[in-house]
């Protein structure tokens, strides 16, 4: 490796790269001289047409929405003034607790609401993209894309699901020579390897069928299961016959894969053996070498019509005891390096193994932003919304996350861009390497004049500024690249005229190796902004180099996971990775094509859903306790806009809302059991404030629904699950996060299946025991007991007690209604509940009630002398 990365070879490679860049510049200059020729006019007109446009929200929808937000903020101020200035002396502890909770809820609302201040929509022009980069008689100029698909355990993530994702990628409506699919098998399972080999054979039939008849979606399992008229818009007589034959082939393919899965259920004592008789290298999943296998490619198999197929590469990184492998983030970084060595596409699209391509033109949608010279130069990634199959119509547990994807993400797109959500995202490879955007110096020096750090309204609204900044940034970037190349070998001779930023750009070969690792081939690929394998590389050694860059020791003493690639330090590596890019000055784009780009599967039963939310919340707590916390990280340079920072702060503090939320959900039951209340006797002013607050909450929701198009049912389900998740998964995440980060104790909450039914949405009614279910069940029982106790007390006291009872019962029913989907989930279809959940919840509720009667902490104590006097006056 020392010989391969020595200075002479390194210098020759960089010089050849420089010559190539200079030749390209000469060609561009030559073309500029002849741009007035009549034959160039149509092409120039095409270049001027935008590939995408921002469609701002209608003022009729947005202005009232903003006005209500301001009005609600004012009412909140008046409300807290009234609450603080009017304590309840008879229940001071209850009053103080409720006020603290309400202040936190208001803070959380501000963090969630104001990043939605400037929502936008976007529209793409696919025809313009095709006319500009796919001109007849000329080579296709669309950018290559490397696809990443990650899987770990084929027994938990069925190979057929992963295969459908891979097949949908291979059948994309995109030039085949521009598509490379990398499948990461982080479990080194022979089942994954064999099923992928079988999938590559089936792809020879499936890909030409999809492209011939332009079917959607191009994942066979989901295409053949559609309950629609598959003959609609089909005019070729051969379609029916070929479809039947293809469905039969797919059924046979499924049988072969299912047979593999059946054999894999029991591992032989001597381990797995490959077809040639050699032992499978991954028999020990924690101690095995790196593996790379190219199934399809330029010199590989062709489809049944003799056409070229996209590349398909299997990757399993090396695992050895004593090394930290960083789970999914580490696997993604290994794919970044392998793909850079083998294909080095300038853009990367990562998908979970259960998210298939639902729209064959999805990549073209992303290219409308990334390949637009006016928009794409500062774009680090294009994020698509997540859409799901197999969820019940009522979406009982808000699995679709419609409010987040259709409301919050549109709001963020109007600031600095959406957060990265872990899948369905197209990255600019240069952004993953830790580089800043080309216009970073401009943003740093004149951000106050060219863009607004508050709402993100930038110079793209002004055409004259836009062209000037584009030209300036291109000149600056070219100059910096030339300076970088020249300074690689004479770092000690740097002139003192360079400023701080220029010095940071002038890195030596040693600096590259400390950043990217000891691979000269990979380092050279990082310098190629437009992608492609370096011409100086010997193709026969690429596989060997690819295996080298996925070795366990490769990332040691480098910046992988710290500043470049997917960032380590949290189970939600997606939030961290996107946050670091935005802090460098990049912006992201939210793309919502009419036909959903990708679709996946979601856990639809209660226990699995809560554990999914628990994992997300735990990641947020880990970020909160790390050096990357948005409360203090990334202030240097002012490249992260303030509203964007508020959004990131909201993503890490929301689990802590569980503490005041549980307290607030207990208060109604306490009030009903003690006869006390958190609000004094209402005056006319107080009644107006409460009425105004409720009206502003309702108006905000209604106007939000108006501009976003979200249904009221989706909003209500989101509100319900906010409470359900808050009093269960988020609470456990807070304690688990503190135990893990501060004490080093890793706590896991086990899930055990209790009942299931074989029917449509049968998994929805599956009840699993987990400790996460105990707190919300306890809250339900306590509030129901409180309502019964309150009505009993009112019946005993007479008519006067019914007035005060109304407010207490209203809040208790607020809690019960929000937890109602949780109650239905516990009962299942046949109203069956795990006995252990009922026992624990009744026990906790009973203990709480007995302790309350004994201690009674929130109610003023009665003087003991007064009690004694009362007792003496009784004539027994």
N, C-alpha and C positions, 0 to 999 in steps of 0.2 A: 504493500500500500504506500510505503514511503516513496518507492520509485515511481509509482503511478501518479502520485500527487506532487512530485518534485517541481521545483521552480521552472526548469526549461520546458517541460511538457505543458505545465499550467500556462506559461507565458505564450507558448505557441497556440494553445487553444483559444485563449482570450484574444490574441492577435487575429486569428482567423475569424473569430466572432466579430471583431471590430471591422475587418475588411468586408465582411458580409453586410454589416450595417451601413458602411460607407457606400458600397455598391448600390444598396437599396436607396440611399439618399440621392445618389446621382440619377437613378432612374426616376425618382420623384421629381427632381429638379428639371429633368428633360421633359417630363410630361407636363410640368407647369408652363414650360415655354410654348408648348403647342396646344395649350388648353383652349385657345380661341378657334381652333379648327372646327368646321361645321360638324364633323362626325362625332365630336366630343360633347356637343351641346345636350343631347338627350341624357347622357350619363351624368353630366353635371347637374341637370335638373333633378335627376333621381337622387343624387347626393344631397341636395338641398331639402328634399322632403323628409319630414321627421319620421322616425320609426315608432315613436310613441308620443303620447301627449298626456298632460295632467288635466283631468276634468274636475275643477273645483266644485264643491258643494254649492247648491243654490243659496243665494243670500236669504231668500224667503224661509229657508229651513235653518240656516246657520245662525242668523242674527237673533231670532227669538231664543234659540238654544243657549247662546252665550249670555243673553240678557238674564235668562232664568238662573244660570249658574252664578252670575254676580249677585242676583237677588237672593239666592239661597245662601250665599256666603254672608251677606249682610244679616239675613234673618238668623243664621247660626250665631253670629256675634251677639245679637240682641238676646237670643235664647240663652247663651251661656252667661251673659250678664245677669239675666233674671235668675237662672239656676244657682249661680254662685252667691248672689245677694239675698236669696231667700232659702236659707237652710231649713231642714226639718229637724227641730230639736228633739222630738220624740223618737226619731229613728236616725240619729246623726250618722252612725256608721253606714247604714244603708244608703243614705243620701250621698255621702262622700264617695262611696264605692261607685254609685251610679254616675256621678258627675265625672269621675276619672275615666270610666269606661266610655262615656259619651264624648269626652275630649279626644280620646284615642280614635274613636270611630270617625270623628270629624277630620282628624289628621289623615287617616287612611283614605277618606273620601277625597280629600284634596290631592293626595298622591295619585289616585286613580282617575280623577276627573279632568284635571288640567292638561295632561298629555293628550286628551281628546279634543283640544281646543280648535285645531285646524285640520279636520279630516279631509282626505282627498280621495278621488278615484283616478284610475289610469286606464288608458286605452292603447292597444298596440295595433300596428299595421303590418300584418304578415305578408301581404302582397308587396308592399314597398321593400321589406327585407329581402324577399325572394328576387325582386327586380334588381336590387342593388348588388347582391352577392352571388346570384345564380344566373348570370347572363348566358344566353344560348351561345354555344360554340367556344366558351371560355371555361377554364377550370373553376370549380366551385370555391368561393372564398369564405364560406361560412366557417366559423372557428370550430376546431375540434373540441370535444367534451369527453372527460373521463368520468364514468359513473362508478360510485362506490356503493356496494351492498354489504351490509354487515350481518353476520349470524354467529351464534355461539354454540348452542346445544340443539341439534336437530330433533331430539325427542321432545323438546319444549317448543321449538320453532319448526313446525313440520316442513320437510324438504319440498313438498308440493307448493307450499306458500312461497318459499324462497324462489323456487323454479318459475312460478308465475310472474314474480317480480322481474327475474332475469329475462324471461321471454318477452315481456312487455317492453323492456329496454332494447333488446336486439331487434324488435320489429318497429322501432320508432320511425316516424316520418322525418328522417334526417339522413344526410349522405352517410353511407355505411363506412366509408373510409375515415369519417370524422368521429365515430363512436367506438369507445373502448369500455368494456364492463369488467370491473374488478370485484370479485366476491371474496370477502374476508371471512375465513373460517377460524374464529378465535378459539374454538374447542378442538381443533385438529381432528375432526371426526371423519373416519373413512366413509361413513354414510353420506356426509355432505359432499365429499369428493366424488363418490360413485354416482350420486344423484345428479351432480352437475355435469358429469360426463354423459349421462343419459339425456339430460336436458339439451346439451349441445347437439346431440344427434337429432332430437325431435325438432330443434330450431331450424334444421335444414328444410323441413316441410312447412313449419308454422310461419316463418318470416315471409316467404314469397306469397303465401296465401293471404296474409294480412295486407301486404302492399298491393296485391293484385285487386282486391275487392274493397280496400280502404275501410276495414271494419274498425269498430270501436266498442269496448276497449280491446287492447291487444294482449290481455292476459287471458289465456284460454278458459280457465276455470270460471272466470266472471263473465266472459263473453257467452259461453254456452249456457250459463245459468240465468241469463236475462229473460225476463217474462215480457218480451216485447215482440212485435212483428219484425223478424229478422230479414224479411224480404223487402221492407220499405226502402225505397230509393235504389234497389238493386235491379239492373236491367239485363245483365248477362245471363243467358239461359244455363250456362254451365255452373252457376253459383250454387244452386241447390245440390247438385250432384257432388261437387267438390266439398261443400260444407258437411254433407253427411259423411263423406270419406274422411275428412279432417277430424270430425267428432269421434269417429271410430278409432282413428289413430291416437287421438288424445286419451281415450278410455284405455286403450292398450298400454299407452305410456304410463298412465296412472297406476295400472295394475303392476307394472314392473317396479315403479318407485315404491308402491305400498309393500311389495314383497321384500324390497331392501329394508324398509322400516321394520317389518316383522322380524327379519333376521337379526336386526340390530338391537332388539329388545334385551337380548342376553349376550353379554360379552364372553367370548371363549377364554378359558384360563390362560392359554398361551398367547392371547391377543389376536388382533385381526391380521389377516394375510391377504396381500394383493393378488391379482390374477396370475402374475408371473411367479408366485410362490415366495416372494420376499416379504418380510414382516412390514406392516404398516408403520411408518416413522412416528406417527402420532399416537401410538398405543398408550404412552404415558402423557396425558394431556398437560401435565405440569413440567415435563422435561422432554423436549423434542426439538429437532432442528427446524429451521425455516424451510418452507416449501413454496415453490412457485410452479404452476403448470399452465401453459397456454393451450386452451382447447380450440379456440377459433382465432383466426387472424389472417393477415395478408397471404401467407403461404399455407394456411390451414384448409379445412374442408369448405366447400362451397355449397350453396343451397341446391335444391332439386332442379332448379332451372339453370344452374351453372353460374349464378351470380355470386359476387363476393359477399361475405357475411361480416358483421362487426366483430371486433376482437372480444374474446371472453377469456379472462385470466383468473385462475384460482390462486389465492394467497393465504398462507397460514404462517404467521410470524413465529420466530423462535421463542420458546419458553424454557427457562432454566430456574431452578430453585435459587432463592436469594436475590432475585431481581424484582423490582416493582414494575408491573406491566400496565397499570393504569386503565384496565378494562376497555371500554369502548373508545375513549379518547386516544389511548395508546394504539389501538387497532387502526383507527382512522389515520393517525400520523404515519403508521407503517405503510398504509395504502398511498398516502401522499408521496412518500419517497419511492416506492416501487413504481408508481405510475409516472413519476418524473423521469426515472431511468428508462422505462420501456416505451412510453408514448409521449409524455410531457405535454398534454393538452393545456391550453391557457385557462380553461375553465373546468371546474369539478362540480358534479352534482351528486350529493349523497342521499341515500334512501335507506330506511329501515327495511329489513327483509320482508315485512308484511305490508309494505306500501308499494303498490304496483302503479305503473303509468296508466292513468285513465284517459289522458288526452295525448294522442300521438304527436301533437304539435307543441307540446309543453316546452321543449327545449327552444323552439323557434320563438315562443313568447318571451322567454328569458333573454334570448339574443337581441330582441328588439330594444332592450335596455343596455345590455353589456357591450354590444357592438356599435352602439350609437356614439359617435365621437363627441357629441355635445352632452350626453348624459352619462355614458358608461365609464368615463375616465376616472371618476371618483367613487364608483360603486364597488363595494367589497362583496356583496352577494345580493341575489334576488330570491326572496322568500315567497313560497306559495302557501296558501292556507291548507290546513289538514282537513280532509273530508273522510268519512268513515262509512263502511258497509256493515250490515248485520246488527244495527241498533234498532230497538223497538221504536215505534212511532212516537210514543209519548216522551222518549228520551228521559227516563225517570231520574237518572243520576247525572244529567248534563254532560254526557260523554262527548257530544259533538263540539262542545266549547264554542258555540255559535257567537256568544257575546264577545268572547276574547278575539276570535278570528275575524269577525265582521264589524266590530265596533272599535276595540282597543287598537288593533293592528292598523286600521285605516287612519286612526288618529296619529299614531306614531309615524306613519308614512308621510304625514304633513310636516314632520319635524326633521328628524335625521334618519328615519327609516325604522322598519319593524325589527324586533328582537329575533334572534336565530332560535328556532324551536326544535332543532335536532334532526329534522328530516325534510325532504322536499325543498332543498335549498341549492342554488347554483352559485358557487364561489368563484371569485377571481383568484387564481392561484397566487398571484403576487401579494394579495392581502393576507393570505395564510402564511406567507414567508416573513411576515412582520414588517414589510415595507409600508410607508405611508402613501397616501394618494398623491398623484402628480401635482395637484394644486396646493399641497400642504404649505409651502412657503407663503403663497398668496393668502391663505386662510389665517396664517399666523400673524402676518404683518399688517393686514388691512381687513381683518374680519369685521371690524366695526363699520366699515364703509361698504363692504361688498355683501355682507350677509348679516342676518339678525340672529344672535346667539340665543334669543329667547324662543322664537317660534319657528325658525328655520327658513323664513322667506328670504331667498338668496337672489343673486344676480341673474338666475335663469329666467326671472320674470322680465328682464331687460335685455333685448336682443343685442344692443350695441355693446354692453358690457360683456355679454356672453362670448362674443366672437373675439374680443380683445383678450379676455382672460384665457380662452382656449389657446390662442396663438402664443401668448406669453408662457403658459404652462408647458406647451410642447417644446418651445425653445429651451426652457429651463431644464426640462427632463433630459433632453439630448445633451445639453452641456454637462449635467451632473453625471450622466453615463460615461461620457468621454473622460471626465476628470477621474471617475472611479477606475476606469481601465488603466489610465496612465499612472495612477497612484498605487496600484496593487503591489508594485515592486519597489517603490521608493517612498515608503511611508515615512522614513526618517528625514526625508528631504522636503517635507511639506512646507510650503511658504507660510510665513506668519500672517499673510494677508487673509487667509481663510477664516471665516467666522466659526462659531460653535457648531452650527448645523452642518456646514461643509466638512468640518473635520470628522464628524460622525459618519459622513458618507464615504470617506476615503479609508476603506478597510483593506488590510493586507490579506494575503492568502491565509495566514494563520488566524486572522480574525474570522474569515469565512468558515474555517474548520472548527473553530470554537463555537460558532453559531450553528452551523448546519451539520457538522460531523465529518468524519474522515472518508469522504468519497468525492474524488475530483469530478467524476461523471455527474453526480447529483449537484455539486456546487456549480458546475458549468450550466446545468439546466436551469438553475435559478436566475441566471443572467439573461435568459431568453424570454422576453416578455410575451412574444407571440407564440411561444411553445415550439414543439418539435424536438427531435433527438439531435444532439450535436453531430455535425458531419465528421468530426475527428474521432468519434467513438467507434470502436470495432464492434459490430453487431453480434459477433460470435461470443463476446464476453458479457453481454447485457444481462443474461439470466444470472450469471455468477455475481455480477454487481448488484442485481436486484435482491439476491439472497443476502448479500453482505449488508445492505441498508435496512433489513428487517431483523438483524441479529439483536440479541438482548443488550449487548454492551454499546450499541451504536449511539444511543442517546446520552450516554454518560458524559458529564461535563460539557453539555451543549445547551442550547436555548430551547430545545424541543419541549413543549408543554409549559414553558415559562413565558416566552415571548413569541414563539412561532408555532404554527399548527394549531391543533385543538389544545386548549389550555387545561392543565391538570389542577386538581385541588378541590373538586366538587363532583358529586354524582350527576349534577346538571351541568356538564361541560359545555353544553350549547349556549347557555346564558353567558358564561365566562368568555367564551370565544368571541361571540358577537360584541360583548361589552368592550373587550380589548381593541377590536377593530374600530369601533365608534370613537374610542378615546384617542386613536391615532388620527382622526379626522375623516375617516371614510364615512360614506352614507350607504344605506341599504334601500332596496326597492321592494314594495309589496305588489305582487302580481296576482290578480284574480280573474283569470279567463272565464268566459261564460260556461264552458265545460270544465269541471274540476280537473286540475292537472294530475293529481295523484289521489289515490284512495287507499285507506288502510283498515285495519281491524282494531277495535278497542275493547277492553274488558268491560262487560256490561253487567256483571253481577256486583252486588254491593261490596263484598269483601275485597275482590280484586281491584275495584275502582278506588276504594279507600287506600289500598296499599300503593296504587299508582300515584295518588295524590300525596301520600306520605313520602314517597321517594322524591317527588318534585320539591316538596316543602323542606325536606332534609337538605337537599342541595342548596336551597336558598339560605338556610341557616348556616351552612358551611361557608358560603360566600360572605355572609354577614360577619363571620368570625375570622375571615382571612384578610390578607393585605389588599385584595382586590375589591374590598367593600366600596360601593359607589358613594358612600357617605364621605369618604376621604381620598379615594383613588382617582387619578386622572385629571386633577385640576391644572396641572402644568400645561401651558400652551392654549388653554381655553378652547380645545377642539370639540369637546362634548357639550352640546347645547343644554341649557338649564332644564328645559322641559323633558329632554331625553334623559337627563340625570334623574329627574323626579320619577320617570317611568322605571328606570333601573332600581332606584331605591324602593319603589313599590314592590318590585319582584323579589326583594330580599327581606322586607320587613313584614309582609303579609302573614307569615306563619305566627308571628307574635300577637296578632289580633286574637288568636285562640284564647289567650289568658283573660282579657276583658270580656270576650264573648261568652265564655262559660260563666263568669261571674254575673253578667247581665242576664243570661238565661235562667240563672238560679233566683234572681231577685223577685220575679213574679210569684214563685212558689213561697219564698220567705214572707213576702207581704201577705199572701193569703193565709199562711199558717199563723202569723203573729197579729194580724189585724192592722198593721202599720203600712205606710206608703211612702214612696220616695219623693212625692210632690206635695207641697202644702195645699191648702184650700185655694182653688184657682180664682184669681181676679179677672176682670174683663180684659185687661192688658195681657195677662198670661194666656187667656183663652185665645186671643188673637194671635199671639206668638206661636202657640202650638198648632193652631189651624194653618197659619202661614207656612210653618215648617213642613207639615204634612203635604200641603198643596205644592210647595216647591219641589219636594221629593217626587211627587206624582208627575208634575209638569216636566221635570228633567228627564224622567224615564220615557214619557210620551214623546217628547221632542227628539230624544235619542233614537227611539224606534222609527221616527219619521224620516230622519236622514240616513239611517243605516239599513232600513228594510228588514230588520230583525222582528220576529213575531213576538207578541206579548207572552205567549206560552214559553218561548225560549228564554225570555228575560226572567220570568217567574221561576223556571227550573234552575236557572243560574243563581238566583237569590236563595232558593232552597238549599242548593248544594253548597253555597258559600257558608251557610250555617252548619250543615251536616259535616262538611270537611273541617270547618273551623273548630268544632267541639270534639273532634275525634283525631283525624290524621295530623292536622296541623299541631295539635297539642303534643302528640307523641313525637313529632318531628323536632319540636323545640327542645324537649328534654333529651332526646337521642342525639341531637346536634351538639348540645353542650357537653354531654357525656363523652362524645367521640372527639370533639375538638379540644376540650380542656382537660379531660381525664384519660383520654385514650381508650375508653371503653366502647366497644362496638356492640350495640344492642340490636337484635333482630326479633321481629314479631312474626311468629309462625302462623301459617294459614292452613287449616284442615277442612277438607270437604265434608259436609254433613249430609246433604241431600241434593239430588239432581233429577231432572226429568228429561226424557227424550222427546222433545217437541220443538216447534218453532220458538225461537228465543228461549229454549230450555235453560240455557246458561243464566239467563236473567233471574230465574227462580232458584238458582243454586245458592244455598246458604252455607257459609263457611265460618267456623269459629276463629275468632281472632280477638286479642285484647283491645284492639282499636274500637270494637263495638260497645265496650262497656260504658264510657262516659256519655254518649248520646242516649243510650238506653236508660241510664240513671236519670238524666235530665227529663226524659219523657215521663218516667214513673213519678218523679218528684212533682212535676207540674200538674200531672193528672190528679195526684193525691191532694195537691194544693187547691185545685179547682173544686174537688169534692168537699174539702174542709171549709173552703170559703162559702160555698152554697149552704152547707150545714149550719155554719155560724150565722149566716144571714137569716135563715129560717128561724133560728132560735131567738135572735135579737129583734126581729120584726121589720116593719116597713122602712125605718130610717137607715138600716144597714145596707139596703140594696143600692143606694146611690154610690157610696164609696166602693162597693164591690165591683161596679162596672169597670172602672179603670184597671183594677188588679186583674180581673178575668180577661180583659182585652189583651193585656201583655202576656198572660199565660197562654192564651189561644194563639198569639203571635208566635210563640216558641213552638207550640204543638203543630201548627200548620207548616212551619218551616221544616220540622222534623218528620212530617208525615210520609214522604218517600222513604225515609229511613225505616219507619215503622212497617211500611209495606214490604220493604226488602227483608226485614227480619222474619215476617210472617211467611213469605214465600207464597206460592200459588195455593197451597192447601193450609195456609195459616199455621205453618209449623215454624217454631223458633228453637234454636239450640238451647237445651235445658241449662247449660252452663251460663249462657248469657243472662237468662232470666234470673237464675240464682244469684249471680254476682250483682246484678243491678238492683234486685229487691234487697239484698243484704246491704249494699251501699246506701240505698234510699232509707232503709230502716235505721242504720247507724247514724246517718245524717240527721234524721228526724229526732232520734233520742238525744243526740248531742246538742241539737238545737234547743230542745225543751230544757235540758240541764243547764246550758251555758247562756243562751239567749243574748248573744253579744251585741246586737245592733239596737236593742231597745233600752231606754233609760231604766235604771234600777229604781225600785220603789223602796223608800226608806223603811228599814226594819222596825223602827219604833212605831211608824204609822201602822204597819201590819199587826204589831203586837196590840196596839190600841184598838184596832178593829176587832181582833179576836176576843179581847176582854169584854168589849161592849156586847158581844153576842150572849144572849141568855140561853144557855144550854138547857 
